[in-house]
Amino acid sequence: MQMFTPTQKPDAGTAPATPKPSNGSSDRGKAGGVLSSGVSIKGSVKFGGELIIDGEVEGSIDSSGRLTVGKNGRINGEIRTGSVTIYGTVDGNITAVERCELHSGCTLRGDIEAPRLVVDEDATFLGSAKISTRPKPQQ
């Protein structure tokens, strides 16, 4: 099992999504990262700010930040995060503290618990949704 922080590069195919200013502003600790298409991880993924996954992850994803699953992204495991936006495929349950968005063309096979849920017209969602103001706390 290998864990990466948004500032580490798991291999040459991974690069930060957008360079953040290093002027000591309030963006410190919010740097984003990208798991590129063609990259695969087995194990737990933990991050603090923002992560875009366009590759494959088999295992759990835990964060208080924002997760985006790109069109080529495939997740097989539980997701517990601040917010999640899905364009690709997720097989597993999602717990989001803020919101969950399922965009056109995505597939989710699993249950959702979030205070806000957005589902586009051409999204595939096979599971149940619990829309509550207080999702389960992250562990």
Stockholm file with secondary structure:
# STOCKHOLM 1.0

chainA/1-139         MQMFTPTQKPDAGTAPATPKPSNGSSDRGKAGGVLSSGVSIKGSVKFGGELIIDGEVEGSIDSSGRLTVGKNGRINGEIRTGSVTIYGTVDGNITAVERCELHSGCTLRGDIEAPRLVVDEDATFLGSAKISTRPKPQQ
#=GR chainA/1-139 SS CCCCCTTSCSSTTCCCSSCCCCSSCTTTTCCEEEECTTCEEESCEEESSEEEECSEEESCEEESSEEEECTTCEEESCEEEEEEEESSEEESCEEEEEEEEECTTCEEESCEEESCEEECTTCEEESCEEECSSCCCCC
#=GC SS_cons         CCCCCTTSCSSTTCCCSSCCCCSSCTTTTCCEEEECTTCEEESCEEESSEEEECSEEESCEEESSEEEECTTCEEESCEEEEEEEESSEEESCEEEEEEEEECTTCEEESCEEESCEEECTTCEEESCEEECSSCCCCC
//
